[in-house]
Amino acid sequence: MSQHPLELILARQFADSMNMAVFLVDPEGNLLFYNEAAEDILGIRYSETGAMPVDEWATVFKPTDEHGEPLPPEGLPLVKTLSHRKPAHGSLYIANKLGHKFSITVTSYPIEGKPDRYLGAMALFWKTEVL
């Protein structure tokens, strides 16, 4: 991540030290990193996926609503944060890469550097129910 701003490098280090699942994206929504706790929920290691654009990561884990209807990327809290540069929170369901289904809760917030530099967003998420 040496080409990224210091704030994103530090955000990645912070995420890597967390026991809670963390997802980090740049201002365009490109996935920069997710930590080991997120790997456990998503069913795939970051080293296997690497960076990916928002249209890919927003659908690869098959997010759905409570009725099993697919959620479009703009329905995800992290995408809402990217679009509006404001914190967002919500619950959704995912089917991970191993075929396991979970209800997860997500809280996302923008990452802003000084002076007024929008650098991306971070989402923290956790399982609320195993289906």
DSSP file (Angstrom, degrees, kcal/mol; ACC not computed):
  #  RESIDUE AA STRUCTURE BP1 BP2  ACC     N-H-->O    O-->H-N    N-H-->O    O-->H-N    TCO  KAPPA ALPHA  PHI   PSI    X-CA   Y-CA   Z-CA
    1    1 A M    >         0   0    0      0, 0.0     3,-2.0     0, 0.0     8,-0.1   0.000 360.0 360.0 360.0  20.2    0.0    0.0    0.0
    2    2 A S  T 3   +     0   0    0      1,-0.3     7,-0.1     7,-0.1     4,-0.0   0.765 360.0  57.6 -63.7 -24.2    3.0    2.3   -0.3
    3    3 A Q  T 3  S+     0   0    0      2,-0.1    -1,-0.3     3,-0.0     3,-0.1   0.547  94.4  87.4 -80.7  -6.0    1.3    4.3   -3.1
    4    4 A H  S <  S-     0   0    0     -3,-2.0     5,-0.1     1,-0.1     0, 0.0  -0.546  92.6 -87.7 -91.7 157.0   -1.7    5.1   -0.8
    5    5 A P    >>  -     0   0    0      0, 0.0     4,-1.8     0, 0.0     3,-0.9  -0.231  39.9-110.4 -59.2 152.6   -2.0    8.0    1.6
    6    6 A L  H 3> S+     0   0    0      1,-0.3     4,-2.8     2,-0.2     5,-0.2   0.849 116.6  61.0 -53.3 -39.2   -0.6    7.5    5.1
    7    7 A E  H 3> S+     0   0    0      1,-0.2     4,-2.1     2,-0.2    -1,-0.3   0.874 106.2  46.2 -60.3 -37.9   -4.1    7.5    6.6
    8    8 A L  H <> S+     0   0    0     -3,-0.9     4,-2.2     2,-0.2    -1,-0.2   0.858 110.7  52.5 -73.7 -34.5   -5.1    4.4    4.5
    9    9 A I  H  X S+     0   0    0     -4,-1.8     4,-2.1     2,-0.2    -2,-0.2   0.933 112.9  44.7 -63.1 -44.7   -1.9    2.6    5.4
   10   10 A L  H  X S+     0   0    0     -4,-2.8     4,-2.8     2,-0.2    -2,-0.2   0.874 110.1  55.2 -66.8 -37.0   -2.6    3.2    9.0
   11   11 A A  H  X S+     0   0    0     -4,-2.1     4,-2.7    -5,-0.2    -1,-0.2   0.896 108.0  49.6 -62.1 -39.6   -6.3    2.2    8.5
   12   12 A R  H  X S+     0   0    0     -4,-2.2     4,-2.6     2,-0.2    -2,-0.2   0.920 111.1  48.3 -65.7 -43.1   -5.0   -1.1    7.1
   13   13 A Q  H  X S+     0   0    0     -4,-2.1     4,-1.1     2,-0.2    -2,-0.2   0.920 112.4  49.6 -62.0 -42.6   -2.7   -1.7   10.0
   14   14 A F  H >X S+     0   0    0     -4,-2.8     3,-0.7     1,-0.2     4,-0.5   0.942 112.2  47.7 -59.3 -49.0   -5.6   -0.9   12.4
   15   15 A A  H >< S+     0   0    0     -4,-2.7     3,-1.2     1,-0.2    -2,-0.2   0.891 107.8  55.7 -59.9 -41.2   -7.9   -3.3   10.6
   16   16 A D  H 3< S+     0   0    0     -4,-2.6    -1,-0.2     1,-0.3    -2,-0.2   0.757 108.1  48.8 -66.0 -23.5   -5.2   -6.0   10.6
   17   17 A S  H << S+     0   0    0     -4,-1.1    -1,-0.3    -3,-0.7    -2,-0.2   0.511  93.0 101.7 -92.7  -5.1   -4.9   -5.8   14.4
   18   18 A M    <<  -     0   0    0     -3,-1.2    19,-0.4    -4,-0.5    18,-0.2  -0.501  59.7-154.2 -83.7 148.2   -8.7   -5.9   15.0
   19   19 A N  S    S+     0   0    0     -2,-0.2     2,-0.3     2,-0.1    -1,-0.1   0.510  79.9  80.1 -91.3  -9.5  -10.6   -9.0   16.1
   20   20 A M  S    S-     0   0    0     -5,-0.1    18,-0.3     1,-0.1    17,-0.2  -0.727  98.7 -94.6 -95.7 147.8  -13.8   -7.6   14.4
   21   21 A A  E     -A  125   0A   0    104,-0.9   104,-2.0    -2,-0.3     2,-0.4  -0.416  47.3-174.0 -65.3 132.8  -14.3   -8.0   10.7
   22   22 A V  E     -A  124   0A   0    102,-0.2    13,-1.6    -2,-0.1     2,-0.4  -0.993  14.0-168.1-135.1 138.6  -13.1   -4.9    8.8
   23   23 A F  E     -AB 123  34A   0    100,-2.3   100,-2.6    -2,-0.4     2,-0.4  -0.990   9.5-163.0-125.7 131.0  -13.3   -4.0    5.0
   24   24 A L  E     +AB 122  33A   0      9,-2.9     8,-3.3    -2,-0.4     9,-1.5  -0.971  11.0 175.0-124.6 129.5  -11.3   -1.1    3.6
   25   25 A V  E     -AB 121  31A   0     96,-2.6    96,-1.9    -2,-0.4     6,-0.2  -0.914  26.3-121.4-130.9 157.8  -12.0    0.6    0.3
   26   26 A D    >   -     0   0    0      4,-2.0     3,-2.0    -2,-0.3    94,-0.3  -0.290  48.9 -84.7 -85.7 178.8  -10.6    3.7   -1.6
   27   27 A P  T 3  S+     0   0    0      0, 0.0    93,-0.2     0, 0.0    92,-0.1   0.767 130.4  52.4 -60.2 -26.0  -12.8    6.6   -2.7
   28   28 A E  T 3  S-     0   0    0      2,-0.1    26,-0.3    26,-0.0    92,-0.0   0.517 121.8-106.3 -85.8  -5.0  -13.9    4.8   -5.9
   29   29 A G    <   +     0   0    0     -3,-2.0     2,-0.3     1,-0.3    23,-0.1   0.490  66.4 152.7  94.2   4.1  -15.0    1.8   -3.9
   30   30 A N        -     0   0    0     23,-0.2    -4,-2.0     1,-0.1    -1,-0.3  -0.521  51.8-112.9 -69.7 129.7  -12.1   -0.5   -4.9
   31   31 A L  E     +B   25   0A   0     21,-3.4    21,-0.5    -2,-0.3    -6,-0.3  -0.447  38.6 173.5 -63.6 127.5  -11.4   -3.0   -2.2
   32   32 A L  E     -     0   0A   0     -8,-3.3     2,-0.3     1,-0.4    -7,-0.2   0.717  60.1 -23.3-103.4 -32.5   -8.0   -2.3   -0.6
   33   33 A F  E     -B   24   0A   0     -9,-1.5    -9,-2.9    17,-0.1    -1,-0.4  -0.947  42.7-163.8-173.8 148.0   -8.0   -4.9    2.2
   34   34 A Y  E     -B   23   0A   0     -2,-0.3    12,-0.2   -11,-0.2   -11,-0.2  -0.979  28.9-125.4-139.5 148.9  -10.1   -7.1    4.6
   35   35 A N     >  -     0   0    0    -13,-1.6     4,-2.1    -2,-0.3     3,-0.2  -0.124  29.9 -92.5 -89.4-179.5   -8.8   -8.7    7.7
   36   36 A E  H  > S+     0   0    0      1,-0.2     4,-1.9     2,-0.2     5,-0.1   0.864 123.5  55.0 -61.7 -39.3   -8.6  -12.2    9.1
   37   37 A A  H  > S+     0   0    0    -19,-0.4     4,-1.2   -17,-0.2   -16,-0.3   0.887 109.5  48.2 -62.7 -37.0  -11.9  -11.9   10.9
   38   38 A A  H  > S+     0   0    0    -18,-0.3     4,-3.4    -3,-0.2     5,-0.3   0.872 105.6  58.5 -68.5 -37.3  -13.6  -10.8    7.7
   39   39 A E  H  X>S+     0   0    0     -4,-2.1     4,-2.0     1,-0.2     5,-0.7   0.894 102.7  54.1 -57.8 -40.2  -12.0  -13.8    5.9
   40   40 A D  H  <5S+     0   0    0     -4,-1.9    -1,-0.2     2,-0.2    -2,-0.2   0.885 115.3  38.7 -62.4 -39.3  -13.7  -16.1    8.4
   41   41 A I  H  <5S+     0   0    0     -4,-1.2    -2,-0.2     1,-0.2    -1,-0.2   0.907 118.8  46.4 -76.9 -43.4  -17.1  -14.6    7.6
   42   42 A L  H  <5S-     0   0    0     -4,-3.4    55,-2.3     2,-0.2    -2,-0.2   0.692 101.0-132.3 -76.6 -18.7  -16.6  -14.2    3.8
   43   43 A G  T  <5S+     0   0    0     -4,-2.0     2,-0.3    -5,-0.3    -3,-0.2   0.686  75.5  81.0  78.2  17.7  -15.2  -17.7    3.4
   44   44 A I  S   <S-     0   0    0     -5,-0.7    -2,-0.2    -6,-0.2    -1,-0.1  -0.977  77.8-115.4-155.2 141.7  -12.1  -16.6    1.4
   45   45 A R    >>  -     0   0    0     -2,-0.3     3,-1.4     1,-0.1     4,-1.0  -0.456  21.8-126.1 -77.7 148.2   -8.7  -15.2    2.3
   46   46 A Y  H >> S+     0   0    0      1,-0.3     4,-3.5   -12,-0.2     3,-0.6   0.869 111.0  63.5 -59.8 -36.1   -7.8  -11.7    1.1
   47   47 A S  H 34 S+     0   0    0      1,-0.2    -1,-0.3     2,-0.2    -2,-0.0   0.733 103.0  50.3 -62.2 -20.3   -4.6  -13.2   -0.5
   48   48 A E  H <4 S+     0   0    0     -3,-1.4    -1,-0.2     2,-0.1    -2,-0.2   0.747 122.8  28.2 -87.0 -26.2   -7.0  -15.2   -2.8
   49   49 A T  H << S+     0   0    0     -4,-1.0    -2,-0.2    -3,-0.6    -3,-0.2   0.830  82.8 178.3-101.3 -42.1   -9.1  -12.2   -3.9
   50   50 A G     <  -     0   0    0     -4,-3.5    -2,-0.1    -5,-0.2   -17,-0.1  -0.206  54.9 -14.1  63.4-164.2   -6.7   -9.2   -3.6
   51   51 A A  S    S+     0   0    0    -19,-0.1   -19,-0.2   -21,-0.1   -21,-0.1  -0.352  72.0 172.0 -66.9 147.0   -8.0   -5.8   -4.6
   52   52 A M        -     0   0    0    -21,-0.5   -21,-3.4   -23,-0.1    -2,-0.0  -0.987  33.5 -98.3-154.7 153.4  -11.3   -5.7   -6.6
   53   53 A P    >>  -     0   0    0      0, 0.0     4,-2.3     0, 0.0     3,-1.2  -0.279  38.0-107.9 -71.9 160.6  -13.7   -3.1   -7.9
   54   54 A V  H 3> S+     0   0    0    -26,-0.3     4,-2.4     1,-0.3     5,-0.2   0.858 117.1  58.6 -56.9 -40.7  -17.0   -2.2   -6.0
   55   55 A D  H 34 S+     0   0    0      1,-0.2    -1,-0.3     2,-0.2     4,-0.1   0.788 111.9  42.7 -62.9 -25.9  -19.2   -3.9   -8.6
   56   56 A E  H X> S+     0   0    0     -3,-1.2     4,-2.3     2,-0.1     3,-1.3   0.935 117.2  41.2 -83.9 -53.2  -17.3   -7.2   -8.0
   57   57 A W  H 3X S+     0   0    0     -4,-2.3     4,-0.7     1,-0.3    -2,-0.2   0.816 108.6  61.9 -68.8 -26.6  -17.0   -7.2   -4.2
   58   58 A A  H 3< S+     0   0    0     -4,-2.4    -1,-0.3    -5,-0.3    -2,-0.1   0.639 119.4  25.7 -72.8 -12.1  -20.6   -6.0   -3.8
   59   59 A T  H X4 S+     0   0    0     -3,-1.3     3,-1.8    -5,-0.2    -2,-0.2   0.599 101.1  79.9-121.5 -20.3  -21.9   -9.1   -5.5
   60   60 A V  H 3< S+     0   0    0     -4,-2.3    -3,-0.1     1,-0.3    -2,-0.1   0.805  97.9  46.8 -63.3 -29.0  -19.3  -11.8   -5.0
   61   61 A F  T 3< S-     0   0    0     -4,-0.7    34,-1.4    35,-0.0    -1,-0.3   0.262 110.2-124.8 -97.8  12.2  -20.5  -12.5   -1.5
   62   62 A K    <   -     0   0    0     -3,-1.8    33,-0.5    32,-0.2     2,-0.2   0.909  28.7-158.9  49.8  64.7  -24.2  -12.6   -2.6
   63   63 A P  E     +C   94   0A   0      0, 0.0     8,-2.5     0, 0.0     2,-0.3  -0.523  17.5 172.9 -72.7 138.1  -25.8  -10.0   -0.3
   64   64 A T  E     -CD  93  70A   0     29,-2.8    29,-2.5     6,-0.3     2,-0.1  -0.897  29.7-113.4-137.1 166.8  -29.6  -10.3    0.1
   65   65 A D    >   -     0   0    0      4,-2.3     3,-1.9    -2,-0.3    27,-0.1  -0.266  52.9 -81.6 -87.7-174.7  -32.4   -8.8    2.1
   66   66 A E  T 3  S+     0   0    0      1,-0.3    26,-0.0     2,-0.1    -1,-0.0   0.669 131.0  54.2 -65.6 -16.2  -34.4  -10.8    4.7
   67   67 A H  T 3  S-     0   0    0      2,-0.1    -1,-0.3     3,-0.0     0, 0.0   0.365 120.2-106.2 -97.5   3.8  -36.6  -12.3    1.9
   68   68 A G  S <  S+     0   0    0     -3,-1.9    -2,-0.1     1,-0.3     3,-0.0   0.536  72.5 144.1  84.3   6.5  -33.6  -13.6   -0.1
   69   69 A E        -     0   0    0      1,-0.1    -4,-2.3    -5,-0.0    -1,-0.3  -0.640  58.5-104.3 -79.5 133.5  -33.9  -10.9   -2.8
   70   70 A P  B     -D   64   0A   0      0, 0.0    -6,-0.3     0, 0.0    -1,-0.1  -0.279  30.1-134.5 -58.2 137.8  -30.5   -9.8   -4.1
   71   71 A L        -     0   0    0     -8,-2.5     5,-0.0   -13,-0.1    -9,-0.0  -0.816  16.8-129.0 -92.2 130.3  -29.4   -6.4   -2.8
   72   72 A P    >   -     0   0    0      0, 0.0     3,-2.6     0, 0.0     4,-0.3  -0.416  30.9-103.9 -70.3 156.6  -27.9   -4.1   -5.4
   73   73 A P  G >  S+     0   0    0      0, 0.0     3,-2.0     0, 0.0     6,-0.3   0.865 121.2  61.0 -49.3 -40.2  -24.6   -2.5   -4.6
   74   74 A E  G 3  S+     0   0    0      1,-0.3     9,-0.1     5,-0.1    -3,-0.0   0.604  95.7  63.4 -67.7  -8.5  -26.2    0.8   -3.7
   75   75 A G  G <  S+     0   0    0     -3,-2.6    -1,-0.3     4,-0.1     3,-0.0   0.492  83.1  96.9 -89.4  -4.5  -28.2   -1.0   -1.0
   76   76 A L  S <> S-     0   0    0     -3,-2.0     4,-2.4    -4,-0.3     3,-0.3  -0.672  78.2-129.3 -89.0 138.4  -25.1   -1.9    1.0
   77   77 A P  H  > S+     0   0    0      0, 0.0     4,-2.3     0, 0.0     5,-0.2   0.877 108.0  51.9 -52.6 -41.8  -24.0    0.4    3.9
   78   78 A L  H  > S+     0   0    0      1,-0.2     4,-2.1     2,-0.2     5,-0.1   0.890 110.0  47.9 -66.3 -38.1  -20.4    0.7    2.6
   79   79 A V  H  > S+     0   0    0     -3,-0.3     4,-2.4    -6,-0.3    -1,-0.2   0.873 109.6  54.1 -68.9 -36.3  -21.6    1.8   -0.8
   80   80 A K  H  X S+     0   0    0     -4,-2.4     4,-2.6     2,-0.2     6,-0.3   0.914 108.2  49.8 -61.8 -41.8  -24.0    4.3    0.8
   81   81 A T  H  X S+     0   0    0     -4,-2.3     4,-2.3     1,-0.2     5,-0.3   0.915 110.9  49.3 -62.6 -42.5  -21.0    5.7    2.7
   82   82 A L  H  < S+     0   0    0     -4,-2.1    -2,-0.2     1,-0.2    -1,-0.2   0.904 114.9  44.8 -62.1 -40.9  -19.0    5.9   -0.5
   83   83 A S  H  < S+     0   0    0     -4,-2.4    -2,-0.2     1,-0.2    -1,-0.2   0.870 128.9  23.3 -72.2 -38.1  -21.9    7.7   -2.2
   84   84 A H  H  < S-     0   0    0     -4,-2.6    -2,-0.2     2,-0.2    -3,-0.2   0.503  92.4-130.3-110.5  -7.2  -22.8   10.2    0.5
   85   85 A R  S  < S+     0   0    0     -4,-2.3    -4,-0.1    -5,-0.3    -3,-0.1   0.866  72.7 111.4  55.6  38.6  -19.5   10.4    2.5
   86   86 A K  S    S-     0   0    0     -5,-0.3    -1,-0.2    -6,-0.3    -2,-0.2  -0.958  77.9 -88.9-135.7 153.9  -21.5    9.8    5.7
   87   87 A P        -     0   0    0      0, 0.0     2,-0.3     0, 0.0    22,-0.2  -0.258  45.1-169.9 -59.0 150.7  -21.6    6.9    8.1
   88   88 A A  E     - E   0 108A   0     20,-2.1    20,-3.0     2,-0.0     2,-0.3  -0.974   8.6-169.7-142.5 156.2  -24.2    4.2    7.3
   89   89 A H  E     + E   0 107A   0     -2,-0.3     2,-0.3    18,-0.2    18,-0.2  -0.996  19.6 133.0-146.4 144.7  -25.5    1.2    9.2
   90   90 A G  E     - E   0 106A   0     16,-2.2    16,-3.3    -2,-0.3     2,-0.4  -0.975  40.3-114.4-178.3 170.4  -27.6   -1.8    8.3
   91   91 A S  E     + E   0 105A   0     -2,-0.3     2,-0.3    14,-0.2    14,-0.2  -0.917  35.8 155.2-119.9 147.6  -28.2   -5.5    8.4
   92   92 A L  E     - E   0 104A   0     12,-2.4    12,-3.1    -2,-0.4     2,-0.4  -0.922  35.8-108.7-156.1 177.3  -28.2   -7.9    5.5
   93   93 A Y  E     -CE  64 103A   0    -29,-2.5   -29,-2.8    -2,-0.3     2,-0.4  -0.911  28.7-171.8-117.2 144.8  -27.7  -11.5    4.6
   94   94 A I  E     -CE  63 102A   0      8,-2.5     8,-2.4    -2,-0.4     2,-0.6  -0.978  21.3-148.7-133.8 151.5  -24.8  -13.0    2.7
   95   95 A A  E     - E   0 101A   0    -34,-1.4     6,-0.2   -33,-0.5   -53,-0.0  -0.987  32.8-146.0-109.8 118.2  -23.9  -16.4    1.3
   96   96 A N    >   -     0   0    0      4,-2.9     3,-1.9    -2,-0.6   -53,-0.2  -0.129  30.1 -90.3 -81.9-178.9  -20.1  -16.7    1.5
   97   97 A K  T 3  S+     0   0    0    -55,-2.3   -54,-0.2     1,-0.3    -1,-0.1   0.655 126.8  54.9 -66.9 -15.6  -17.7  -18.4   -0.8
   98   98 A L  T 3  S-     0   0    0    -56,-0.2    -1,-0.3     2,-0.1     3,-0.1   0.424 120.3-107.2 -95.1  -0.4  -18.0  -21.6    1.1
   99   99 A G  S <  S+     0   0    0     -3,-1.9     2,-0.2     1,-0.3    -2,-0.1   0.474  73.9 138.6  89.0   2.3  -21.8  -21.6    0.8
  100  100 A H        -     0   0    0    -59,-0.1    -4,-2.9   -58,-0.0     2,-0.4  -0.585  43.6-141.9 -80.5 144.4  -22.5  -20.7    4.4
  101  101 A K  E     +E   95   0A   0     -6,-0.2    30,-2.4    -2,-0.2     2,-0.3  -0.897  23.5 172.9-112.2 137.7  -25.3  -18.1    5.0
  102  102 A F  E     -EF  94 130A   0     -8,-2.4    -8,-2.5    -2,-0.4     2,-0.5  -0.967  32.9-132.6-137.7 151.2  -25.2  -15.5    7.7
  103  103 A S  E     -EF  93 129A   0     26,-3.2    25,-3.5    -2,-0.3    26,-1.5  -0.928  38.4-174.5 -94.4 129.8  -27.1  -12.4    8.8
  104  104 A I  E     -EF  92 127A   0    -12,-3.1   -12,-2.4    -2,-0.5     2,-0.4  -0.923  21.6-144.8-126.4 154.2  -24.5   -9.7    9.3
  105  105 A T  E     -EF  91 126A   0     21,-2.3    21,-1.8    -2,-0.3     2,-0.4  -0.964  20.3-163.0-115.7 136.4  -24.7   -6.1   10.7
  106  106 A V  E     -EF  90 125A   0    -16,-3.3   -16,-2.2    -2,-0.4     2,-0.4  -0.958  14.8-175.0-125.7 134.6  -22.5   -3.5    9.1
  107  107 A T  E     -EF  89 124A   0     17,-2.7    17,-3.0    -2,-0.4     2,-0.3  -0.995  16.7-179.1-124.3 124.5  -21.4   -0.1   10.2
  108  108 A S  E     -EF  88 123A   0    -20,-3.0   -20,-2.1    -2,-0.4    15,-0.2  -0.897   6.4-179.8-124.5 153.6  -19.4    2.0    7.8
  109  109 A Y  E     - F   0 122A   0     13,-2.4    13,-2.4    -2,-0.3     2,-0.1  -0.994  30.0-103.9-149.6 151.6  -17.8    5.4    7.9
  110  110 A P  E     - F   0 121A   0      0, 0.0     2,-0.6     0, 0.0    11,-0.3  -0.382  24.5-136.2 -73.8 153.8  -15.8    7.6    5.6
  111  111 A I  E     + F   0 120A   0      9,-2.9     8,-2.9    -2,-0.1     9,-0.8  -0.961  28.4 179.4-110.1 118.3  -12.0    8.1    6.0
  112  112 A E  E     - F   0 118A   0     -2,-0.6     6,-0.2     6,-0.2     2,-0.2  -0.975  11.1-159.8-125.2 130.7  -11.1   11.7    5.7
  113  113 A G  E  >  - F   0 117A   0      4,-3.3     4,-2.7    -2,-0.4     3,-0.1  -0.544  39.8 -59.4 -97.8 169.4   -7.6   13.2    6.0
  114  114 A K  T  4 S+     0   0    0      1,-0.3    -1,-0.0     2,-0.2     0, 0.0  -0.706 116.1  29.5 -90.2 146.7   -6.7   16.8    6.7
  115  115 A P  T  4 S-     0   0    0      0, 0.0    -1,-0.3     0, 0.0    -2,-0.1   0.414 131.7 -62.5 -89.4 118.0   -7.4   19.2    5.1
  116  116 A D  T  4 S+     0   0    0      1,-0.2     2,-0.7    -3,-0.1    -2,-0.2   0.853  80.3 157.0  50.8  46.6  -10.7   17.8    3.7
  117  117 A R  E  <  - F   0 113A   0     -4,-2.7    -4,-3.3     2,-0.0     2,-0.6  -0.902  34.1-148.3-103.2 115.1   -9.2   14.9    1.8
  118  118 A Y  E     + F   0 112A   0     -2,-0.7    -6,-0.2    -6,-0.2     3,-0.1  -0.745  24.0 170.5 -83.9 120.9  -11.7   12.1    1.2
  119  119 A L  E     -     0   0A   0     -8,-2.9     2,-0.3    -2,-0.6    -7,-0.2   0.520  47.4 -86.0-113.2  -9.8   -9.7    8.9    1.2
  120  120 A G  E     - F   0 111A   0     -9,-0.8    -9,-2.9   -94,-0.3    -1,-0.3  -0.983  48.1 -77.6 139.1-151.8  -12.2    6.1    1.2
  121  121 A A  E     -AF  25 110A   0    -96,-1.9   -96,-2.6    -2,-0.3     2,-0.4  -0.983  19.7-146.7-152.0 159.6  -14.3    4.2    3.7
  122  122 A M  E     -AF  24 109A   0    -13,-2.4   -13,-2.4    -2,-0.3     2,-0.4  -0.986  11.2-161.4-129.6 140.0  -14.1    1.5    6.3
  123  123 A A  E     -AF  23 108A   0   -100,-2.6  -100,-2.3    -2,-0.4     2,-0.4  -0.981   2.8-162.1-122.8 135.2  -16.8   -1.0    7.3
  124  124 A L  E     +AF  22 107A   0    -17,-3.0   -17,-2.7    -2,-0.4     2,-0.3  -0.938  21.8 173.4-108.2 137.0  -16.9   -3.1   10.5
  125  125 A F  E     -AF  21 106A   0   -104,-2.0  -104,-0.9    -2,-0.4     2,-0.3  -0.983  13.7-175.3-146.8 157.6  -19.2   -6.0   10.4
  126  126 A W  E     - F   0 105A   0    -21,-1.8   -21,-2.3    -2,-0.3     2,-0.3  -0.988  34.1 -98.0-150.7 154.3  -20.2   -9.0   12.5
  127  127 A K  E     + F   0 104A   0     -2,-0.3   -23,-0.3   -23,-0.2     3,-0.1  -0.557  31.0 175.2 -73.0 134.8  -22.4  -12.1   12.3
  128  128 A T  E    S+     0   0A   0    -25,-3.5     2,-0.3     1,-0.4   -24,-0.2   0.558  71.4   7.2-111.1 -17.5  -25.8  -11.7   14.0
  129  129 A E  E     - F   0 103A   0    -26,-1.5   -26,-3.2     0, 0.0     2,-0.5  -0.930  60.7-140.7-163.7 138.0  -27.2  -15.0   13.0
  130  130 A V  E       F   0 102A   0     -2,-0.3   -28,-0.2   -28,-0.2   -26,-0.0  -0.913 360.0 360.0-101.2 125.3  -26.0  -18.2   11.3
  131  131 A L              0   0    0    -30,-2.4   -29,-0.2    -2,-0.5    -1,-0.1   0.424 360.0 360.0 -98.5 360.0  -28.6  -19.6    8.9
